Amino acid sequence: MDHWWQKDMSGCGLSGLINTDGARVSGAVIRKSIALMHDRGNGQGGGLAAYGIYPDHKDYYAFHIMYTEEPGKPARDLELAQKETEAYLDKNLAVKLGEDIPVKITDKVRSHPILRRYFVKVRPDKLAAQGFGMSEDDFIVSTVMHINDKIDGAFVFSSGKNMGAFKGVGFPEDIADFYMLENYQGYIWTAHNRFPTNTQGWWGGAHPFTLLDWSIVHNGEISSYGINRRYLEMFGYKMALHTDTEVVTYIFDLLVRRHGLPVQAALQVAAAPFWKDVDRMPPEEKEACEALRMVYGSALLNGPFAILFGHTHGLIGINDRIKLRPFVAATKGKTVYMASEESAIREIEPDLEKVWAPRAGHPVMVELDKGVA
């Protein structure tokens, strides 16, 4: 007999869409999609990410920062954490604007952290002081890592340009209402309904996980978290949000942005084919695959997963190698949809042109039309 208290290993739901022509739509659309999969969560985490929402500040990095108590640590004066963080930002970055993130208290979300956003640029003098070879993106990443790791009670949960993540403790439709996402317009949206399995539910641990313009939502479990974490720490990444999915974001930042791998190669690292399949590959492809496994073996993601990767120029969806989590894609005109369930797509577009279940380990990669964004 099933019981309400039994652990649901297939929980979590995700949904995403991209308009390849850059047309922006309200957050109300993706809210409707993810709300259909309400039963995939338990109210312990929900969140959404969007691209194209800050056109008036599109050349600035948009820092979304929450000031909240961290699980397992003593209570912190959150106003003091805010002052310490803002002093650090003023010292290292040019801050154009700092303001509260607009929210609406509802019956479903009554209490919340201090939520602020800052539109910033890297100061040339600070970048020059770091020496040759550091880019503005590198500087932003180091800033995010410092705040998340060194300032108790402060967590950067979004840091890209013209995009933002909105997340918290609650069901995703309630989080969307709390942040009033119907007032935002984006050309890419992703959403996540969390059912915490191996980690606690808290505001910082909700999905999406982001860094620069990468945003990750994930259904499943990263059982390789330990080795992934130790590997990433060698490159200066700090895992501060107490959830296995955090490593996925940083792995892609490392492989694609810092090491310059094509996205397809990075996906082959993360969801590597089985050796029996590698042995059947043509010689050149086999050699390349073996080289990736030898160099980046510690970046391989093990465990069941379906993942959506958002970035400024596109949306990617992928399953684990044996498809232990559901993942469906569909198209209609210039829009591509991806979700845990076909019903979540048909909820917002019933008249689809194409629907398919991608093969295990084979990504769905969608980019904006040439010249857009």
N, C-alpha and C positions, 0 to 999 in steps of 0.2 A: 504494500500500500504506500502511495506517495504521501509525504507529510510536508507541511508548509516550511518546516525548518531545515529540510534537506538541502544540501549544497547543490546548486544548479550549475553544472560544468559547461552547459551550452548557452548560458546567459550572455547578455550584452547584445546590443543592436547598433548598426551603423547605417547611415544613409548619406548620399552625396550627389551633387549635380554640377555640371559645368556647361555654360553656354559658350560654345567655341567662337561665336561672333562677338563676345564681350558684352552682350546685353546683360544688364543688371536686373535682378529680381529681389523682391522683399524677402526678408527672413521668415515671413509668415508661410512661405511655400515649403521650406525644408522643415519648419516646425510641424506642419501638417503631416509630412511623411514620417518623421521619427515618432510622432505621437501615436501612430498606428501600431508601433512595436512597443507599446507601453509595458507589456508583460515581460519583455526581455530585460527589464531593469528592476530595481527594488527601491528606488528613491535615494540611493547612496552616491549617485554621481550622474551628472548629465552635462553636456556641453556642445557648443557649436563653434565653427570657424568660418570666416567669410573673407573674400578677396574683392577689392575694389570699393571698400566702404569708406575710405578716407581720401577722396579725390582732391580735397582742398589742402591736404598735407601729404601728398603722395611721395614727395622726395624726402620725407622724414621717417625715421624708424619710430614705430608706435609701440611704446612700452606699456603693456597692461600689467599692473603690479597689484597684488593683494597683500595686505598686512593682516596676518592671522596667526594664531598659535599653531605650532608644529607638533604633530603627534610624537609622544615620547620625550618631549622637552618641557622644562618648567615654563610657566606662564610668563609672557613678555609684555612690557608696556608697549602697546602697538603704536601709540602716538610717537613714542621715542623711536621705534623702528622706522616709522615714516620719516621723521626728521633726519635720522642717520642716513637713510637711503637717499633722500632728496639732496642732502649735503654732498653725498658721493656723486650723484648725477651732476650737480652744478659744478663740481670740481673737475669732472672728466669729460662732460658732454655739453654741447650748446643746446639748452632746453628752450624750445620755442613756446611751448604751452604745457602746463600741468593742470589737470582738473579732475574732479570726481567723474568716474564712469556713471552715466545716467542709469538709475535703476528705479524700479517700482515695487514697493513692498506689497506682497500678496498674501493670501491665506496660506499658500503653499511654501513660500519662502519669506519667512519673517525676520530671521537673523542672518547676518552675513559679515564677512570681513570688511575692513576698509578697502575700497576698490578705487584705484586711481589710474589715470593714463597720462603719459608724457610723450610729446612729440619732440624727438631729439635728432641732432646730427653730431658726428664725430668732430671734435675740435682739431684742426690741422696741427697745432703745436703739440697736443697730446699724442697724436698719431706719430709725428716725427720723432718724439722722444722715445718711442718704442723701438726705433731702429729700422733698418732696411728689411723689407719683405712682409711687414704687417699691413694687411688691408683694413679698410673700414669695417668690413664684415667680421674680420678677426677681432678687431677691437670691441665691437658690439658683443660678440660671443664671450670674450673675457669679462666684460662688464656684467653680463647676465650671470655667468658662473660665480663671480665674486659676490653679487647680491644674494643669490640663492644659497651659497655655501657659507658666507661669512657674516651676513647680517641676519641675526635671529629674528624671525617673525616677518620677513619680507621675501616675497617670491615673485619673480618675473614670469608671468604665464603667457606672454605674447611679446614678440620683439621684431616683427617684420615690417616692411613698408606697404602702406595701403592695404593692410589686412589686420585682422584681429581675432583672438579667441575669447570666448565668453563661456565660463564654466562654473560649476559649483555643486553643492550637495542638494540633490533633488532630482526629479524626473526631467528629461530634457525639455519637454514642452513647458514645464514650470520655470525652468532656467531661462528659456526663450522669452517668456512673459516677464520675468524679473528684469532682464536686461532690455526689454522693449525692442526686440530684434525686428519687429515689424517696421520699425523706423529706419532700418539699415537696408541698403541696396548693394548686392554683390553679384559678380559673374561666376563665382565658384562658392558653393556652400557645402560644408560637411557637418554631420551631427552624430552624436553618440549617446547611447543609453547604457549606463554601466550597471553591471551586477558584480560587485567586488567578490573575488574568489579568494585570492591569497594575500590580499592587502586590504587595509582598512579604507573606508570611505571618508574622505575629507576634501576640503575645497581645492587644495593644491593637487590632489591625486585624481581628480576628475579628468576625463579626456575633453578636448584635444590636448596633446602635448606638442609644443612648438619650439622652434629656434629659428631666428631670422624668418624667412618666408616659408619654411617647412611647417606643416601641421599634420599630425598623425592621429587617427582614430583607429581603434583596434578591438576586435572581438576575439577573445581567446586567452592564451597564456604563453608567456615567453619563458619556457623552462630553462633556457640557456642564459638567463639574466645574470647569473654570477660571473660566468666567464666573459660575457659581453661587457659587463660593468668594469671588470678589472682591465680588460683590453682598452676601453675608452678612457679610463683614468690615466693611462700612460700618455694620452694625447691632451690631457688637461681638462677633460670633461668631468663635471661633478654631478652625481646623481643625488638630488636633494628632495625629490618629490615622492619617494616611498612607493613607487609603482613600477612594475616590470616594463610597461610600455615606454617609459622615458628613454630607455636605451635605443629604441628603434629610431627616434628622431635624431639622436646624436650619431648613430651609425651612418645615416644617410648624409648628414652634414659632413662627416669625416670623409666618406668615400667620394661623394659627388663634388662638393665645394672645395674641400681641402686637397684631396688627392686627384681630383680631375677625372674620375671614372665616368664613362657614359652611364646614364641612368639604367639602361638595360643591363650593363655589367654589374652595377651595384645591386640590382634586383636579383641577379644570378648569384651574387655573394649571399644575400640575405635568405633567399629561398632556393638554395643550391639544389641542382638535380641529383638524383641518386647515382652512385658510382656505376651501377649497372646500365644506367642511361648514358652516362658519360662515355662508357666503353663503346657504345654504338654510334657515337658522333663521328662526323668526318674528321680526318686528322688535324686540320688547323683549328677547328672548333673545339675538339677534345683537348688540344694543347693549351688553348686559351683558358678553358674551364679549369683544367688542372692547375694552371698557374694562379688563377684567382683563389682556388681553394687552399693552395699552399701559402700564399701571402696573407689571405684574409680569413683563414679558418676560424679565428676567434670572433669574427663578426657574423658568422652563420647564426640564424635565428632558428632555434628548435622549439617544438611545441605546436599546438593547434593555433592557427590564426587566420583571420581575414582582416586586411588592413587597407585603409584609404590614405594615400599621401596627397595632400594638397600643396601646391606651390604657385608662385605668381603666374606661371605660364601654362599650368595644366593640372590634371588630376590623374592619379594612378591608383588602381586597385589590384590586389594580389592575394591569393590564398597560400597556405602552406602546401608542402609537396604532396600531401595525400588528401587534401581538401577536407579537413576535420571541422571546418566551420563553413556555414552557408555563405554564398556570395553570388549575386545576380547582377547583370548589367542590361541596359536597354537604351534605345535611342529614339528620338523624335525630332526631326528637323535638325537644328543646330545644337540640340541639347543631348547630352549623354548622362544617364542616371546609373548609379551603383548603390546597392543596398543589400542588407542581409536577407530580405524577403521581396519577392516580386510584388506582393501586395502593397508594400510601402512605396513602390514606384508608381503603381497604378492609382494609388490614392491621390497623387498630384498630376498624373498624366495617364488617363485610362486608354487613350488611343495611341498605343505605341507602334512604331514601325518594325522594330526588331527587339527580341528579348532572348538572352542566352545565359547559361551558367558557365562561366569561364573554367577552363581546365585547371586542375591543381598545379600550382607553381607557374602558371602562364599569366603574365600581367595584362591588364587592360590599361593602355597608356593613351591618354587623350591630351592634346595640346591645343592652345588657342590658334585660331586662324592666323596666317601670316599677316604681320602688321598690326595685330590687336595687342593692346597692353604692352 
